[in-house]
Amino acid sequence: MASPKTSTAAYSGKTPAAAEAPPVAIAPARPSKLPFARRVVEAIARRFRWLAARLDRRLAPLAARSGFLASLYYAFFSKALWREHRAVLAGRMRYEIDTANPRETSTMLRRNTHRLEKGILSRPRRDVFALDYIGETVDAYQRALKSAGQCGDGGCSQDELKWAHDVLNRYFEITAKHPKVDPLRKRFRALTDPVAEIQGTFVPYQRDLSRAPSVSYDDLFELARRRRSVRWFLQKPVPRETIDRAIIVAGQSPSACNRQPFQFRVFDDPELVPKVAELPLGTRGFSQNFPAIVVVIGRLRSYFSERDRHLIYIDASLAVMGFVYAAESQGLSTCCINWPDIDEREQKIAEMLKLEPDERAIMFIAVGYPDPEGLVAYSGKKPLPVLRRYNFE
Ligand SMILES: Cc1cc2nc3c(=O)[nH]c(=O)nc-3n(C[C@H](O)[C@H](O)[C@H](O)COP(=O)(O)O)c2cc1C
């Protein structure tokens, strides 16, 4: 088994330091202040890492030949993916728990409400649809109703309940008689509506397209061009309201089945910010001047199956772009920061942010008012003909 250090280095795409170093003699040439026993242990460890890296260079090309061999490689030789594997499984287990007893949200209800909306708005609409999941949706709605009593204390949000209620209500209004649907319709209608006082009806609707959007293409392009990754900030606090407003825009982003499997964890306490900011690798030399830092967390509990495990990265990144533009539009600047999967850093972040096993850091975002004297990178962008291909061009 490769040592964790060897595996994580391979995973981050870097050449393991040990792979570059030749086997080291136990007694160093230079005199050292370290006790002899420790020097021996370190030298053996270095030698072990070097051997593991050499073995890895032989094994990896073999393992890459098939999924089965790759699985053997990651099961018995490299620990590089163990955290990912555990997080995905922990997410699946948590999904089951949250489905049975929704706290804060019911992912199943969100997903199925979204699917019902697609059925309602489809053209032409079928007389009867959603037969394979309408039963579990009504069950999930009933469980969410029960949790509503704990609202604010971990229960499903009122808006989520209202959305589910209104869509289910519309579904049962428009769906023709069917032996599978009829008892569910009866059961749903017997339930009390706990969110009747919330105004409006949260169902598919026609947007008002009579007015052009207030943001022109030129405005948007200007904002996109003005935004650059900023690493030098004025030392003044960022009002929470502006950050919240940026998160509200981020929350409007598309996400697969509208599950929104992410959280923005904001740090603005001057004592905490530098501690959080030095967790990732890519902030050396400028992390000490961040007025605030956001850690974007993906939650694998949003998925019942491994097949969806990449969506935390996709959905969170789309939301981050909304956040970044909304911050920029309020005079703030940002710098996205990579979160590499490295053992010791993963342990630190899990401890500091009290992450649960299915929660993965996606990226960090430094936020603040830009220092007008600070330089930004030119960051040349690829031209249109390089970025775009129509059809099979
Ligand atoms: C996912 C991601 C990770 C990044 N990680 C870092 C980082 O660790 N350190 C850093 O200084 N910049 C980081 N950046 C900023 C990029 O270097 C920057 O976006 C890129 O060079 C283009 O420059 P621009 O943002 O000014 O257009 C990251 C950006 C993204 C999107």
The ligand as a Tripos MOL2 file, in Angstrom:
@<TRIPOS>MOLECULE
LIG
   31    33     1     0     0
SMALL
NO_CHARGES

@<TRIPOS>ATOM
      1 C1        -11.5700   26.8100   -9.5350 C.3       1 LIG1
      2 C2        -10.5540   27.9190   -9.4730 C.ar      1 LIG1
      3 C3         -9.4800   27.7890   -8.6520 C.ar      1 LIG1
      4 C4         -8.5480   28.8300   -8.5320 C.ar      1 LIG1
      5 N1         -7.5280   28.7120   -7.6330 N.ar      1 LIG1
      6 C5         -6.7190   29.7600   -7.4360 C.ar      1 LIG1
      7 C6         -5.7360   29.7010   -6.4090 C.ar      1 LIG1
      8 O1         -5.6100   28.6990   -5.7150 O.2       1 LIG1
      9 N2         -4.9440   30.7760   -6.2150 N.ar      1 LIG1
     10 C7         -5.0640   31.9100   -6.9780 C.ar      1 LIG1
     11 O2         -4.3250   32.8640   -6.7550 O.2       1 LIG1
     12 N3         -5.9960   31.9970   -7.9590 N.ar      1 LIG1
     13 C8         -6.8300   30.9620   -8.1980 C.ar      1 LIG1
     14 N4         -7.8090   31.0390   -9.1520 N.ar      1 LIG1
     15 C9         -7.9280   32.2310   -9.9720 C.3       1 LIG1
     16 C10        -7.3930   31.9460  -11.3850 C.3       1 LIG1
     17 O3         -5.9990   31.9560  -11.3450 O.3       1 LIG1
     18 C11        -7.9370   32.9980  -12.3330 C.3       1 LIG1
     19 O4         -9.3380   32.8980  -12.4060 O.3       1 LIG1
     20 C12        -7.3780   32.8270  -13.7400 C.3       1 LIG1
     21 O5         -5.9990   32.9700  -13.7640 O.3       1 LIG1
     22 C13        -8.0030   33.8380  -14.6930 C.3       1 LIG1
     23 O6         -7.8370   35.1420  -14.2100 O.3       1 LIG1
     24 P1         -9.0760   36.0900  -13.9830 P.3       1 LIG1
     25 O7         -9.9340   35.4620  -12.9390 O.co2     1 LIG1
     26 O8         -8.4990   37.3680  -13.4850 O.co2     1 LIG1
     27 O9         -9.8190   36.2460  -15.2680 O.co2     1 LIG1
     28 C14        -8.7160   30.0090   -9.2980 C.ar      1 LIG1
     29 C15        -9.8260   30.1170  -10.1490 C.ar      1 LIG1
     30 C16       -10.7380   29.0930  -10.2290 C.ar      1 LIG1
     31 C17       -11.9340   29.2480  -11.1310 C.3       1 LIG1
@<TRIPOS>BOND
     1     1     2 1
     2     2     3 ar
     3     2    30 ar
     4     3     4 ar
     5     4     5 ar
     6     4    28 ar
     7     5     6 ar
     8     6     7 ar
     9     6    13 1
    10     7     8 2
    11     7     9 ar
    12     9    10 ar
    13    10    11 2
    14    10    12 ar
    15    12    13 ar
    16    13    14 ar
    17    14    15 1
    18    14    28 ar
    19    15    16 1
    20    16    17 1
    21    16    18 1
    22    18    19 1
    23    18    20 1
    24    20    21 1
    25    20    22 1
    26    22    23 1
    27    23    24 1
    28    24    25 2
    29    24    26 1
    30    24    27 1
    31    28    29 ar
    32    29    30 ar
    33    30    31 1
@<TRIPOS>SUBSTRUCTURE
     1 LIG1         1 GROUP 0 **** ****
